[in-house]
Amino acid sequence: MALKIAVIGAGNIGGALLGGIVKSRIALPKDIVAIDASDDCRRRVAAQRKVRTLPAATAQAIAGRNLIILAVKPQILPAVLQELRGSLRRGQIILSVAAGVPIAFIESIIGKNIPVFRAMPNIPVVVEEGATAIAGNRATTATQRKLVEKIFGTLGAVVSVDESHLDAVTGLSGSGPAYIYLIIEALIDGGKKAGLPHDVARKLAEQTVLGAAKMVRDSKRHPAALRDEVVTPGGTTIAGLHELEKHGLRSTLISAVEAATARSKELGAQIAERFPQQASSPISVAPTRRRAPAKPRIHSRVR
Ligand SMILES: NC(=O)c1ccc[n+]([C@@H]2O[C@H](COP(=O)([O-])OP(=O)(O)OC[C@H]3O[C@@H](n4cnc5c(N)ncnc54)[C@H](OP(=O)(O)O)[C@@H]3O)[C@@H](O)[C@H]2O)c1
């Protein structure tokens, strides 16, 4: 049976998901509806992806959709869920990418028996090199999880984690692109300080980061082993590495992930405080079988 999908919020992340779904033929454009408040955004996705678009998420818009992807900003999510809660049926899957919004919060509005996945992608999904972690509630099945992994697999790497790890995921891969942008910027400045023209330094810096990441990913070897292989006694690399160690790059990056993880926890607590007891009467559907929490798994790209 053809998969019917609704994507609510078709901006950066929703737009990338639409791209991955259409390109990999997980669903056909005629079976996808993109719902977005912005006229520009609707025009863009209709032209690029050839999907139907609507300006607002209504009961009618999601009727008969197997998968409903929520890719609006976290502050918009409660209103969208409230709008949909009476219309959701057993068998429909909710996938939220809203940063910091716990599954329990979504369940508090729509009930515990609707399968809910929460995903934490990062911005390189827009160039199909994202890193995404997903977690699901007890109502989700292995087959549904495979579908969600397949969708994010079209946009890069996917891991399944327990929801309690999503703050750490946010601190590492969610915020990580910004750390790497900073490193690339600094490498460019280093090249310029050593006399290279900007364009040359930029090309070399970006490709060095890309190439090193590819070596780590494709070889599956420990980064320390790869590093050791390029350190010649008395050579240039050890001179550079010594400076990085002296100034604590390793420790700084560990602290950056730790600080961003702590901040993610704080923001999550604020969301919970701002929207306490959303649904005093969540919708009721028949219970589904219970499942053990996911063990961490790593999936390679699905192309
Ligand atoms: N960007 C990231 O790196 C990243 C990473 C991880 C998770 N996320 C999460 O992904 C979600 C989307 O982020 P994004 O960066 O893709 O945001 P975005 O580019 O602003 O996209 C959100 C879209 O939703 C539209 N919208 C607003 N209210 C709506 C409504 N009631 N119904 C339907 N559409 C509505 C917005 O239109 P208007 O512009 O007119 O408001 C906008 O086009 C957020 O929850 C964020 O936390 C983002």
The ligand as an SDF file (V2000), in Angstrom:
LIG
                    3D

 48 52  0  0  0  0  0  0  0  0999 V2000
   17.4400   23.9350   11.8700 N   0  0  0  0  0  0  0  0  0  0  0  0
   18.1020   23.0040   12.5870 C   0  0  0  0  0  0  0  0  0  0  0  0
   19.3280   22.8850   12.5570 O   0  0  0  0  0  0  0  0  0  0  0  0
   17.3330   22.0500   13.4450 C   0  0  0  0  0  0  0  0  0  0  0  0
   18.0050   20.9570   14.0190 C   0  0  0  0  0  0  0  0  0  0  0  0
   17.2640   20.0550   14.8020 C   0  0  0  0  0  0  0  0  0  0  0  0
   15.9050   20.2470   14.9970 C   0  0  0  0  0  0  0  0  0  0  0  0
   15.3000   21.3310   14.4430 N   0  0  0  0  0  0  0  0  0  0  0  0
   13.8640   21.5070   14.6810 C   0  0  0  0  0  0  0  0  0  0  0  0
   13.1930   21.4410   13.4400 O   0  0  0  0  0  0  0  0  0  0  0  0
   12.0090   22.2280   13.5070 C   0  0  0  0  0  0  0  0  0  0  0  0
   11.9600   23.1040   12.2800 C   0  0  0  0  0  0  0  0  0  0  0  0
   13.1130   23.9370   12.2660 O   0  0  0  0  0  0  0  0  0  0  0  0
   13.5290   24.6810   10.9290 P   0  0  0  0  0  0  0  0  0  0  0  0
   14.9020   25.2090   11.1310 O   0  0  0  0  0  0  0  0  0  0  0  0
   13.2340   23.8010    9.7480 O   0  0  0  0  0  0  0  0  0  0  0  0
   12.4560   25.8950   10.9720 O   0  0  0  0  0  0  0  0  0  0  0  0
   11.9330   26.7900    9.7690 P   0  0  0  0  0  0  0  0  0  0  0  0
   12.9000   26.7740    8.6360 O   0  0  0  0  0  0  0  0  0  0  0  0
   11.5250   28.0890   10.3610 O   0  0  0  0  0  0  0  0  0  0  0  0
   10.6070   25.9840    9.2750 O   0  0  0  0  0  0  0  0  0  0  0  0
    9.4030   25.9880    9.9760 C   0  0  0  0  0  0  0  0  0  0  0  0
    8.2960   26.3130    8.9890 C   0  0  0  0  0  0  0  0  0  0  0  0
    7.0370   26.1470    9.6510 O   0  0  0  0  0  0  0  0  0  0  0  0
    6.1760   27.1800    9.2240 C   0  0  0  0  0  0  0  0  0  0  0  0
    5.0700   27.3340   10.1730 N   0  0  0  0  0  0  0  0  0  0  0  0
    4.9390   28.1890   11.2300 C   0  0  0  0  0  0  0  0  0  0  0  0
    3.7630   27.9910   11.8590 N   0  0  0  0  0  0  0  0  0  0  0  0
    3.1480   26.9770   11.1910 C   0  0  0  0  0  0  0  0  0  0  0  0
    1.9080   26.3120   11.3630 C   0  0  0  0  0  0  0  0  0  0  0  0
    1.0690   26.6060   12.3640 N   0  0  0  0  0  0  0  0  0  0  0  0
    1.5760   25.3080   10.4940 N   0  0  0  0  0  0  0  0  0  0  0  0
    2.4190   24.9770    9.4860 C   0  0  0  0  0  0  0  0  0  0  0  0
    3.6130   25.5910    9.2760 N   0  0  0  0  0  0  0  0  0  0  0  0
    3.9570   26.5630   10.1270 C   0  0  0  0  0  0  0  0  0  0  0  0
    7.1000   28.3680    9.1780 C   0  0  0  0  0  0  0  0  0  0  0  0
    6.5090   29.4290    8.4540 O   0  0  0  0  0  0  0  0  0  0  0  0
    6.8760   30.9530    8.9230 P   0  0  0  0  0  0  0  0  0  0  0  0
    8.3190   31.1360    8.5790 O   0  0  0  0  0  0  0  0  0  0  0  0
    5.9390   31.7880    8.1260 O   0  0  0  0  0  0  0  0  0  0  0  0
    6.6310   31.0180   10.4160 O   0  0  0  0  0  0  0  0  0  0  0  0
    8.3170   27.7700    8.4970 C   0  0  0  0  0  0  0  0  0  0  0  0
    8.2100   27.7910    7.0820 O   0  0  0  0  0  0  0  0  0  0  0  0
   12.0870   23.0320   14.8150 C   0  0  0  0  0  0  0  0  0  0  0  0
   11.1990   22.4860   15.7580 O   0  0  0  0  0  0  0  0  0  0  0  0
   13.5150   22.8740   15.2760 C   0  0  0  0  0  0  0  0  0  0  0  0
   13.5920   22.8270   16.6760 O   0  0  0  0  0  0  0  0  0  0  0  0
   15.9650   22.2160   13.6680 C   0  0  0  0  0  0  0  0  0  0  0  0
  1  2  1  0
  2  3  2  0
  2  4  1  0
  4  5  1  0
  4 48  2  0
  5  6  2  0
  6  7  1  0
  7  8  2  0
  8  9  1  0
  8 48  1  0
  9 10  1  0
  9 46  1  0
 10 11  1  0
 11 12  1  0
 11 44  1  0
 12 13  1  0
 13 14  1  0
 14 15  2  0
 14 16  1  0
 14 17  1  0
 17 18  1  0
 18 19  2  0
 18 20  1  0
 18 21  1  0
 21 22  1  0
 22 23  1  0
 23 24  1  0
 23 42  1  0
 24 25  1  0
 25 26  1  0
 25 36  1  0
 26 27  1  0
 26 35  1  0
 27 28  2  0
 28 29  1  0
 29 30  1  0
 29 35  2  0
 30 31  1  0
 30 32  2  0
 32 33  1  0
 33 34  2  0
 34 35  1  0
 36 37  1  0
 36 42  1  0
 37 38  1  0
 38 39  2  0
 38 40  1  0
 38 41  1  0
 42 43  1  0
 44 45  1  0
 44 46  1  0
 46 47  1  0
M  CHG  2   8   1  16  -1
M  END
$$$$
